[in-house]
């Protein structure tokens, strides 16, 4: 295994519970969250990255992979809710059931976590408001609304590579503001 792969694997293992929490929150189900984290690991392990790609921020890369997989799963749930009726939601599991699944039981709704989340949200909004309007718009359309860069390019009247650069710039500013967490 190359050092690049080892670094990503070590980061994955060190932050697995955080990645699971992210996926579970986005899809509203710990079991589906587990599936998403495992899918991210498989993509990582099977070498979804080409040899030329160097990941400078492994945690942010993994966070992005899990976030995008969870958004895809969430869209699938919205499109076809009947296919997910058998799934177990966070709220329907008792603490014993969650523990039985081998998951760490976390209270996701503590006042402290709520306050931290609100502070983080305010910081994100301030950073986004400080961006040039088109850059902010491109980032929001891509990351929040899930539009493809090609669609955003047409809406903003710029080239797709320019949209990609704007999204990278916004993400870089957010990463710089919140520090490197790996």
C-alpha positions as CSV (number, residue, x, y, z in Angstrom):
1,X,0.0,0.0,0.0
2,X,1.4,3.4,-1.0
3,X,2.0,6.1,1.6
4,X,-0.9,8.1,0.0
5,X,-3.3,5.2,0.6
6,X,-1.9,4.6,4.2
7,X,-2.5,8.3,5.0
8,X,-6.1,8.1,3.8
9,X,-6.7,4.8,5.5
10,X,-5.3,6.1,8.8
11,X,-7.4,9.3,8.5
12,X,-10.5,7.2,7.7
13,X,-9.9,4.9,10.7
14,X,-9.2,7.9,13.0
15,X,-12.4,9.8,12.0
16,X,-14.7,6.9,11.2
17,X,-17.2,7.8,13.9
18,X,-17.4,11.4,12.8
19,X,-18.0,10.3,9.2
20,X,-20.7,7.9,10.4
21,X,-22.4,10.7,12.4
22,X,-22.3,13.0,9.3
23,X,-23.9,10.4,7.0
24,X,-26.4,9.3,9.7
25,X,-27.6,12.9,10.2
26,X,-28.0,13.6,6.5
27,X,-30.0,10.4,5.8
28,X,-31.7,10.2,9.2
29,X,-30.8,6.6,9.7
30,X,-27.7,5.1,11.5
31,X,-27.9,1.9,9.4
32,X,-27.9,3.8,6.1
33,X,-25.2,6.0,7.5
34,X,-23.1,2.9,8.2
35,X,-23.7,1.7,4.6
36,X,-22.5,5.1,3.3
37,X,-19.3,5.1,5.4
38,X,-18.6,1.5,4.2
39,X,-19.2,2.6,0.6
40,X,-16.7,5.5,1.1
41,X,-14.2,3.0,2.4
42,X,-14.7,0.7,-0.5
43,X,-14.2,3.5,-2.9
44,X,-11.0,4.5,-1.1
45,X,-9.7,1.0,-0.8
46,X,-10.4,0.0,-4.5
47,X,-8.4,3.0,-5.6
48,X,-11.0,5.5,-6.8
49,X,-8.1,8.0,-6.9
50,X,-5.7,7.9,-9.8
51,X,-2.0,7.6,-9.1
52,X,-1.4,11.3,-10.0
53,X,-3.9,12.6,-7.4
54,X,-2.3,13.7,-4.1
55,X,-4.7,14.4,-1.3
56,X,-3.4,17.4,0.7
57,X,-6.2,17.3,3.3
58,X,-7.3,13.7,3.8
59,X,-10.0,14.4,6.4
60,X,-11.7,17.0,4.2
61,X,-11.5,14.7,1.2
62,X,-13.1,11.8,3.1
63,X,-15.7,14.2,4.6
64,X,-16.5,15.4,1.1
65,X,-16.8,11.8,-0.2
66,X,-19.2,10.8,2.6
67,X,-21.1,14.0,2.3
68,X,-21.7,13.5,-1.4
69,X,-22.6,9.9,-1.0
70,X,-25.1,10.8,1.8
71,X,-26.6,13.5,-0.4
72,X,-27.1,11.0,-3.2
73,X,-28.7,8.6,-0.8
74,X,-30.9,11.3,0.6
75,X,-32.1,12.2,-2.9
76,X,-32.9,8.6,-3.6
77,X,-34.9,8.5,-0.4
78,X,-36.9,11.6,-1.4
79,X,-37.5,10.2,-4.9
80,X,-38.7,6.8,-3.7
81,X,-39.7,6.8,0.0
82,X,-41.4,3.4,-0.3
83,X,-38.1,1.7,-0.9
84,X,-36.8,2.9,2.5
85,X,-39.9,2.2,4.6
86,X,-38.1,-0.8,6.1
87,X,-35.1,1.2,7.3
88,X,-34.5,2.0,11.0
89,X,-34.5,5.7,11.8
90,X,-32.4,7.3,14.5
91,X,-35.5,8.1,16.6
92,X,-37.0,4.6,16.4
93,X,-34.0,2.9,18.0
94,X,-33.7,2.6,21.7
95,X,-30.2,3.2,23.2
96,X,-29.9,-0.6,23.8
97,X,-30.7,-1.3,20.1
98,X,-28.2,1.3,18.9
99,X,-25.6,-0.2,21.2
100,X,-26.4,-3.7,20.0
101,X,-25.5,-2.5,16.5
102,X,-22.1,-1.7,17.8
103,X,-22.5,2.0,17.5
104,X,-21.5,4.6,20.0
105,X,-24.7,6.0,21.5
106,X,-24.6,9.8,21.1
107,X,-27.1,12.4,22.1
108,X,-27.1,14.4,18.9
109,X,-29.4,17.1,20.3
110,X,-27.6,18.4,23.4
111,X,-27.8,22.1,24.1
112,X,-24.0,22.4,23.9
113,X,-23.9,20.7,20.4
114,X,-26.8,23.0,19.3
115,X,-24.9,26.1,20.4
116,X,-21.7,25.0,18.7
117,X,-23.6,24.2,15.5
118,X,-25.2,27.7,15.6
119,X,-21.8,29.3,16.1
120,X,-20.4,27.3,13.2
121,X,-23.3,28.2,11.0
122,X,-22.9,31.9,11.8
123,X,-19.2,31.6,10.9
124,X,-19.9,29.9,7.7
125,X,-22.5,32.5,6.7
126,X,-20.0,35.3,7.4
127,X,-17.4,33.6,5.3
128,X,-19.8,33.1,2.5
129,X,-21.0,36.6,2.7
130,X,-17.4,37.8,2.3
131,X,-17.0,36.0,-1.0
132,X,-17.6,37.6,-4.4
133,X,-21.3,37.2,-5.2
134,X,-20.7,34.8,-8.2
135,X,-18.3,32.7,-6.1
136,X,-20.8,32.4,-3.3
137,X,-23.6,31.6,-5.7
138,X,-21.6,28.9,-7.4
139,X,-20.7,27.3,-4.1
140,X,-24.2,27.4,-2.7
141,X,-25.8,26.1,-5.9
142,X,-23.3,23.2,-6.0
143,X,-23.0,22.3,-2.3
144,X,-26.4,23.1,-1.0
145,X,-28.7,22.6,-4.0
146,X,-26.6,19.9,-5.6
147,X,-26.5,21.4,-9.1
148,X,-23.8,20.2,-11.5
149,X,-21.0,22.6,-12.4
150,X,-22.2,22.7,-16.0
151,X,-25.6,23.9,-15.0
152,X,-24.1,26.5,-12.7
153,X,-21.9,27.7,-15.5
154,X,-24.9,28.2,-17.8
155,X,-26.8,30.1,-15.0
156,X,-23.9,32.4,-14.2
157,X,-22.6,32.8,-17.8
158,X,-19.1,31.5,-17.1
159,X,-17.2,28.4,-18.2
160,X,-17.4,25.1,-16.2
161,X,-13.7,25.3,-15.3
162,X,-14.3,28.8,-13.9
163,X,-17.2,27.4,-11.8
164,X,-14.9,24.7,-10.5
165,X,-12.3,27.3,-9.5
166,X,-14.9,29.4,-7.7
167,X,-16.2,26.4,-5.8
168,X,-12.6,25.4,-4.9
169,X,-11.9,29.0,-3.7
170,X,-15.0,29.0,-1.5
171,X,-14.2,25.6,0.0
172,X,-10.6,26.6,0.6
173,X,-11.7,29.7,2.5
174,X,-14.0,27.6,4.6
175,X,-11.3,25.0,5.3
176,X,-8.8,27.8,6.2
177,X,-11.3,29.3,8.6
178,X,-12.1,26.1,10.4
179,X,-8.6,24.7,10.3
180,X,-7.2,21.4,9.3
181,X,-8.9,18.8,11.4
182,X,-6.8,15.7,10.5
